Amino acid sequence: MRSDIRPFDLVLNFGAMLSEKVLALFTGLAATALLTRHLGISGYGDYTLAVSHTLLFLPFASWGVELICLRELARRPAQAAQILGQTFGIRIVLSMGAALLAVAAAWAAHYPERLFLAVALTAVSLPASAWETGSLLLQARIRYSQVAGISLIGNLFSLAWVGWGVWHDWGVLPLLAGSSGAVWLRSFAFYILSSRACVLRPTWGIFGGLKLLRESTPMALSGLLMAVNTRLDLLLVAKWASRESAALYAAPVVFFQTLSFLPQAMAATFFPVLTQWYPSHPERLQRWSRQLLIYSWVLAFPIAFGGMAVAADLVRLLFGPNFTGSTQTFFILSAAQIFIFSTPLVGFLMLAVGAQKQNLVMNAGVTAAGVLINFLLIPRWAQAGAAVTWTLVSAAIFFLGLRVLAPFVRLKLPLGFLWRVGVPALLMAGAVPLFSFLPVLARIGLGALFYAALLAVCTHGYRDLHAVS
């Protein structure tokens, strides 16, 4: 991989990834709207519980080795075949073990028969993650247009399956089977495409594999704790409140997790370059990190304030009239986006500077605090209590992450941009209700245009947003 990557290449590849993710947003929202209306609260509760249960075991399927692999590919491109082979072999073993572990946990928890079968069908998708190892080579070589194309095909297949299933009145189990099939389709496509650039064969060296696992363990444990933060709450709502409350909580959670592609794509696009800049170019790393944080705020503030302004109407539009009980949760999670949009950048920076152990300690403390807060809030306020916990946990991860990064890169908060971004977002949120006579999508479109105009005024025609370029 070239070390002199031009900013234009990064912007072009980020544009390709962003275009795919925008399309994925619409396909994901369409699938959610179809599923909530077709399955109802009870069926959608089973659907999301099965998915959340399985995703709790996703960190075991990779054990963090994919991020270590991506970092090493960026630093040692000449040894790509060796690095990918070790990673591929380890992920095959780990992913199969994770699938068996997910099914065994569902059996030990004495799930009802239909929910147990739903978990088994979803767990089938876990071994597919090993065959996506080749996509790491494409990412390290900044070929995000190819990654985006394959991901888009998988998303379209999944949406088509959901639409076909709704048309033919399928239940939860065949719909989940199609979702697992879409994951396998995408994984094999990555394998075939990456094999053209580098022969991808699993290697089974014990010492090399153990070294890779040992290095990835802090990141794996952090990923497991993150999965607990983002998935366990749904299971706790189902246990301590009701499965109906879990469905009402899951609907807005799925919506905002779909939106999270924006900061994830931004951070993932720049990660290989950020890795190269530490420790050789700390000043460049600091400038670009600050710039990416500003961009994340530009996206997060209008989503947060706008989501709170139109929460009730969006819930009815997206999920149907049966899910009006999700409105309060949607409102709270909208506010949380200010922090959620910034945490991916903080997480990738920790990996770039080698702060995996500090990240593990931080996530362990935040996860323990989150479970305790959920224990206090969910029995009393059900899904709203879980949403409050998620907001508090996201804020803690963001601010503690900045503290952990301080010895490596002084990522000072660009507080001067808060008013330039926050004031336009607040004015936009206040203006949206004035157009209540219009459909909600029209109001969102007008609000976006109003925000863009105000942001241009506050940032001198957007010039202040591009200090690095």
CORVEN-V535458 format. One record per backbone hydrogen bond with DSSP energy under -1.0 kcal/mol. CO is the residue of the C=O (numbers start at 1). NH is the residue of the N-H. If there is no record, write none. Layout:
{{CO,NH} {CO,NH}}
//
This chain:
{{6,10} {7,11} {8,12} {9,13} {10,14} {11,15} {12,16} {13,17} {14,18} {15,19} {16,20} {17,21} {18,22} {19,23} {20,24} {21,25} {22,26} {23,27} {24,28} {25,29} {26,30} {27,31} {28,32} {29,33} {30,34} {31,35} {32,36} {33,37} {34,38} {35,39} {36,40} {39,43} {40,44} {41,45} {42,46} {43,47} {44,48} {45,49} {46,50} {47,51} {48,52} {49,53} {50,54} {51,55} {52,56} {54,57} {58,61} {59,63} {62,65} {64,68} {65,69} {66,70} {67,71} {68,72} {69,73} {70,74} {71,75} {72,76} {76,79} {77,80} {79,83} {80,84} {81,85} {82,86} {83,87} {84,88} {85,89} {85,203} {86,90} {87,91} {88,92} {89,93} {90,94} {91,95} {92,96} {93,97} {94,98} {95,99} {96,100} {97,101} {98,102} {99,103} {100,104} {101,105} {102,106} {103,107} {104,108} {105,109} {106,111} {107,110} {112,116} {113,117} {114,118} {115,119} {116,120} {117,121} {118,122} {119,123} {122,125} {123,126} {126,129} {127,130} {128,131} {129,132} {130,133} {132,135} {133,136} {134,138} {135,139} {136,140} {137,141} {138,143} {139,142} {143,147} {144,148} {145,149} {146,150} {147,151} {148,152} {149,153} {150,154} {151,155} {152,156} {153,157} {154,158} {155,159} {156,160} {157,161} {158,162} {159,163} {160,164} {161,165} {162,166} {163,167} {164,168} {165,170} {166,169} {171,175} {172,176} {173,177} {174,178} {175,179} {176,180} {177,181} {178,182} {179,183} {180,184} {181,185} {182,186} {183,187} {184,188} {185,189} {186,190} {187,191} {188,192} {189,193} {190,194} {191,195} {194,197} {194,198} {205,209} {206,210} {207,211} {208,212} {209,213} {210,214} {211,215} {212,216} {213,217} {216,220} {217,221} {218,222} {219,223} {220,224} {221,225} {222,226} {223,227} {224,228} {225,229} {226,230} {227,231} {228,232} {231,235} {232,236} {233,237} {234,238} {235,239} {236,240} {237,241} {237,242} {242,246} {243,247} {244,248} {245,249} {246,250} {247,251} {249,253} {250,254} {251,255} {252,256} {253,257} {254,258} {255,259} {256,260} {258,261} {259,262} {260,264} {261,265} {262,266} {263,267} {264,268} {265,269} {266,270} {270,274} {271,275} {272,276} {273,277} {277,281} {281,285} {282,286} {283,287} {284,288} {285,289} {286,290} {287,291} {288,292} {289,293} {290,294} {291,295} {292,296} {293,297} {294,298} {295,299} {296,300} {297,301} {299,303} {300,304} {301,305} {302,306} {303,307} {304,308} {305,309} {306,310} {310,314} {311,315} {312,316} {313,317} {314,318} {315,319} {320,323} {321,324} {323,326} {324,327} {326,330} {327,331} {328,332} {329,333} {330,334} {331,335} {332,336} {334,337} {335,338} {336,339} {336,340} {337,341} {339,342} {339,343} {342,346} {343,347} {344,348} {345,349} {346,350} {347,351} {348,352} {349,353} {350,355} {355,359} {356,360} {357,361} {358,362} {359,363} {360,364} {361,365} {362,366} {363,367} {364,368} {365,369} {366,370} {367,371} {368,372} {369,373} {370,374} {371,375} {372,376} {373,377} {374,378} {377,381} {378,382} {381,384} {382,386} {383,387} {384,388} {385,389} {386,390} {387,391} {388,392} {389,393} {390,394} {391,395} {392,396} {393,397} {394,398} {395,399} {396,400} {397,401} {398,402} {399,403} {400,404} {401,405} {405,408} {405,409} {409,411} {410,412} {413,415} {414,417} {415,418} {417,421} {418,422} {419,423} {421,425} {422,426} {423,427} {424,428} {425,429} {426,430} {427,431} {428,432} {431,434} {432,435} {433,436} {435,438} {439,443} {440,444} {441,445} {442,446} {443,447} {444,448} {445,449} {446,450} {447,451} {448,452} {449,453} {450,454} {451,455} {452,456} {453,457} {454,458} {455,459} {456,461} {459,464} {460,463} {462,465} {463,466}}
//
